[in-house]
């Protein structure tokens, strides 16, 4: 039995390494995102089988450390590919294992990912609690990048509640820390989130400036998903300014890029946004078609924007 256990453990370690490789490639420039997602998709069944064994044996000291670390080997890939509830269940298994190991840095990462899944599922109180716990650990461990990210995520929760001034306060902290430590990816994310809050406050000029700054940074660092997000944000500002043609240009670039890198959530959001552009242009049939396509993808990824898209679709269908 001991030799069988060891064989399963080696199998899990191997596919944990595969997951980490996919995640590393995903974060690379140029074709990295697509390469990472392609590798994960090819080995997904093996990676998921490895995780099942690890999580089922988490209380065995020979597997506890691997369980604690496994989801942290590929957080970007897993958050992109797993439904939110599934991703959350992985984290909820890994978090107590990391506590038993005394791996505080890993705990801090899991708390952040737990908050992300709670937010995606609409559980904002639980999300904020997880991010606040992450901030406390990040400060204890002197991990400013994690602290900045958590501040930004708390800002997103306030934005979900339409508390946009509070959202801006947290994003400003995120931006300040990211700039202090030279974390350009975090800086770009903070700028995008600030732009979103300003757009929700109808401060289009400030939103536009934030998005343009975001786009410049992500292109410099080769963050293609960030570029897709920035293009989508710029398109939404164009919608607010009643410029449907300009909006459609941005959304077309966003959609093409999301499909190229395999970003299903971004693809769903781009299609939903296209629905808004076509509605503004008076093309109700294409608006409905794009919105329905966006909803299908957002449902597949358990993204909360699916509900917003449904509300928009109901209004489209109800139009005379």
C-alpha positions in Angstrom: 0.0 0.0 0.0 2.9 2.4 0.8 4.3 1.9 -2.7 0.9 2.5 -4.3 0.5 5.7 -2.3 3.9 6.8 -3.4 3.1 6.2 -7.0 -0.1 8.3 -6.7 1.9 11.0 -5.0 4.5 11.1 -7.8 1.7 11.2 -10.3 0.2 14.2 -8.5 3.6 16.0 -8.3 4.2 15.5 -12.0 0.8 17.0 -13.0 1.2 19.7 -10.5 4.4 20.6 -12.3 2.5 20.5 -15.6 -0.1 22.9 -14.2 2.6 25.3 -13.1 4.2 25.1 -16.5 0.9 26.0 -18.1 0.4 28.9 -15.7 3.9 30.2 -16.4 3.4 30.1 -20.1 0.0 31.8 -19.8 1.7 34.7 -18.1 4.2 35.0 -21.0 4.1 37.6 -23.7 3.0 37.1 -27.4 1.5 33.6 -27.7 2.1 32.7 -24.1 -1.6 32.8 -23.0 -2.8 30.6 -25.7 0.1 28.1 -25.2 -0.6 27.9 -21.5 -4.3 27.3 -22.0 -3.7 24.8 -24.7 -1.3 22.8 -22.4 -3.8 22.9 -19.6 -6.7 21.8 -21.8 -4.6 18.9 -23.2 -3.7 17.7 -19.7 -6.8 18.8 -17.8 -8.1 15.3 -17.1 -4.8 14.2 -15.6 -4.5 17.5 -13.6 -8.0 17.1 -12.2 -7.4 13.5 -11.3 -4.2 14.4 -9.5 -6.1 17.1 -7.6 -8.8 14.6 -6.6 -6.2 12.2 -5.1 -4.4 15.1 -3.4 -7.5 16.6 -1.8 -8.8 13.2 -0.7 -5.5 12.5 1.1 -5.0 16.0 2.4 -4.9 14.9 6.1 -2.1 12.3 5.4 1.2 14.1 6.3 2.7 12.7 3.1 0.2 14.7 1.0 -0.7 17.7 3.1 2.0 20.0 1.7 1.2 19.0 -1.9 -2.5 19.7 -1.2 -1.7 23.1 0.3 0.4 24.1 -2.7 -1.4 22.4 -5.6 -4.0 25.1 -6.5 -1.4 27.8 -6.1 0.7 26.2 -8.9 -1.8 27.5 -11.5 -4.1 30.2 -10.1 -4.5 32.2 -13.4 -5.2 29.1 -15.5 -7.5 27.6 -12.9 -9.5 30.8 -12.4 -9.9 31.0 -16.2 -10.9 27.4 -16.8 -12.7 26.1 -13.7 -16.3 27.2 -12.9 -16.2 29.5 -9.9 -17.7 27.0 -7.5 -15.3 24.3 -8.5 -12.3 26.7 -8.2 -13.6 27.7 -4.8 -13.9 24.0 -3.6 -10.2 23.5 -4.6 -9.2 26.6 -2.5 -11.3 25.5 0.5 -9.5 22.2 0.5 -6.1 23.7 0.2 -6.5 26.5 2.7 -6.7 24.3 5.9 -3.9 22.2 4.5 -1.7 25.3 4.2 -2.6 26.2 7.8 -1.6 22.7 9.0 1.8 23.2 7.2 2.3 26.7 8.6 2.7 28.0 5.0 1.5 31.5 5.6 2.5 32.9 2.2 0.4 30.2 0.6 -2.5 30.9 2.9 -2.4 34.6 1.9 -2.6 33.6 -1.8 -5.5 31.2 -1.1 -7.4 33.9 0.8 -7.1 36.2 -2.2 -8.3 33.5 -4.6 -11.1 32.6 -2.2 -12.2 36.2 -2.2 -12.2 36.3 -6.0 -14.5 33.3 -6.2 -16.9 34.7 -3.5 -17.1 37.9 -5.5 -17.7 36.0 -8.7 -20.5 34.2 -7.0 -22.0 37.4 -5.6 -21.0 36.8 -2.0 -19.6 40.2 -1.3 -19.4 40.1 2.5 -17.4 36.9 2.4 -15.2 38.2 -0.4 -14.3 41.4 1.6 -13.6 39.3 4.7 -11.2 37.0 2.7 -9.4 40.0 1.2 -9.1 41.7 4.6 -7.6 38.5 6.0 -5.2 38.4 3.1 -4.1 42.0 3.7 -3.4 41.2 7.4 -1.2 38.3 6.4 0.5 40.2 3.6 1.5 43.0 6.0 2.7 40.4 8.5 4.8 38.8 5.8 5.8 42.1 4.2 4.3 41.2 0.8 3.2 44.5 -0.6 2.2 43.1 -4.0 -0.4 40.8 -2.4 -1.5 43.8 -0.2 -2.0 46.0 -3.3 -3.9 43.3 -5.1 -6.2 42.7 -2.1 -6.9 46.4 -1.8 -7.9 46.5 -5.5 -10.2 43.5 -5.0 -11.9 45.2 -2.0 -12.4 48.1 -4.3 -14.1 45.9 -6.8 -16.5 44.6 -4.2 -17.5 48.2 -3.3 -18.0 48.9 -7.0 -20.3 45.9 -7.2 -22.3 47.6 -4.5 -22.3 50.9 -6.4 -20.1 52.4 -3.7 -17.8 54.0 -6.3 -16.1 56.6 -4.1 -15.0 53.8 -1.7 -14.0 51.8 -4.7 -11.7 54.6 -5.9 -10.1 54.9 -2.4 -9.1 51.3 -2.5 -7.9 51.4 -6.1 -5.8 54.5 -5.3 -4.1 52.5 -2.6 -3.6 49.6 -5.0 -2.1 52.0 -7.6 0.2 53.7 -5.1 1.7 50.5 -3.8 2.0 49.0 -7.2 4.0 52.0 -8.4 6.2 52.1 -5.3 7.3 48.5 -5.9 7.4 48.7 -9.7 4.6 46.2 -10.2 3.5 47.2 -13.7 0.8 44.5 -14.1 -0.8 45.6 -10.8 -0.5 49.3 -11.9 -2.4 48.5 -15.1 -5.1 46.6 -13.3 -5.5 49.4 -10.8 -5.8 52.0 -13.6 -8.5 49.8 -15.3 -10.4 49.5 -12.1 -10.2 53.3 -11.5 -11.4 53.9 -15.0 -14.4 51.6 -14.3 -15.3 53.6 -11.2 -15.0 56.9 -12.9 -17.1 55.6 -15.8 -19.8 54.5 -13.3 -19.7 58.0 -11.9 -20.1 59.4 -15.4 -16.7 61.1 -15.2 -15.9 60.0 -18.8 -12.7 62.2 -19.2 -11.1 60.7 -16.1 -12.2 57.2 -17.1 -10.8 57.7 -20.6 -7.4 58.8 -19.3 -7.2 55.9 -16.9 -7.9 53.4 -19.6 -5.5 54.9 -22.1 -2.8 54.8 -19.4 -3.7 51.2 -18.7 -3.5 50.3 -22.4 0.0 51.9 -22.7 1.3 49.8 -19.8 -0.1 46.5 -20.8 1.3 46.9 -24.3 4.7 47.6 -22.9 4.8 44.5 -20.7 3.1 42.3 -23.3 0.0 41.6 -21.1 -2.4 40.5 -23.9 -5.3 39.8 -21.5 -4.8 43.2 -19.9 -4.8 44.7 -23.4 -8.1 43.0 -24.2 -9.5 44.4 -20.9 -8.3 47.9 -21.7 -9.8 47.8 -25.2 -13.1 46.7 -23.8 -13.1 49.5 -21.3 -12.3 52.0 -24.0 -15.3 50.7 -25.9 -17.6 51.1 -23.0 -16.5 54.7 -22.6 -17.3 55.2 -26.3 -20.8 53.7 -25.6 -21.3 56.3 -22.8 -20.3 59.0 -25.3 -22.8 57.6 -27.8 -20.1 56.8 -30.3 -21.3 53.3 -31.4 -18.9 53.1 -34.4 -15.8 53.7 -32.2 -17.2 51.3 -29.6 -17.6 48.6 -32.2 -14.0 49.1 -33.3 -12.7 48.6 -29.7 -15.0 45.6 -29.1 -13.9 43.9 -32.4 -10.2 44.2 -31.3 -11.1 42.9 -27.8 -13.1 40.0 -29.1 -10.4 38.9 -31.6 -7.7 39.1 -28.9 -9.8 37.2 -26.3 -10.4 34.4 -28.8 -6.8 34.4 -29.8 -5.6 33.9 -26.2 -8.5 31.6 -25.1 -10.0 34.1 -22.6 -13.6 32.8 -22.4 -14.7 35.3 -19.8 -13.3 38.2 -21.9 -15.0 36.7 -25.0 -18.3 36.6 -23.2 -17.9 40.2 -22.0 -16.9 41.4 -25.5 -20.0 39.8 -27.0 -22.2 41.4 -24.4 -20.6 44.7 -25.1 -21.1 44.3 -28.8 -24.8 43.9 -27.9 -24.7 47.3 -26.4 -23.0 48.8 -29.4 -25.5 47.3 -31.8 -28.4 48.5 -29.6 -27.0 52.0 -29.7 -26.7 51.8 -33.5 -30.4 50.7 -33.7 -29.7 47.1 -34.8 -31.8 45.2 -32.4 -31.5 41.8 -34.1 -27.7 41.8 -33.9 -27.8 43.3 -30.4 -30.0 40.3 -29.2 -27.8 37.8 -31.1 -24.5 39.0 -29.5 -26.0 39.4 -26.1 -27.3 35.8 -26.2 -23.9 34.5 -27.2 -22.3 36.5 -24.4 -24.7 35.1 -21.8 -24.0 31.5 -22.9 -20.3 32.0 -22.3 -20.7 33.9 -19.1 -23.0 31.2 -17.7 -20.4 28.6 -18.7 -17.8 30.5 -16.6 -20.2 31.3 -13.7 -19.5 35.0 -14.2 -21.8 37.5 -12.4 -22.0 39.7 -15.6 -24.3 37.0 -16.9 -27.2 38.4 -14.8 -26.5 41.9 -16.0 -26.5 40.7 -19.6 -29.9 38.9 -19.0 -31.4 42.2 -17.7 -30.1 43.9 -20.8 -31.5 41.2 -23.0 -34.9 41.5 -21.4 -35.0 45.2 -22.2 -33.9 44.5 -25.7 -36.6 41.9 -26.3 -39.3 44.2 -24.7 -38.6 47.0 -27.1 -41.4 47.5 -29.7 
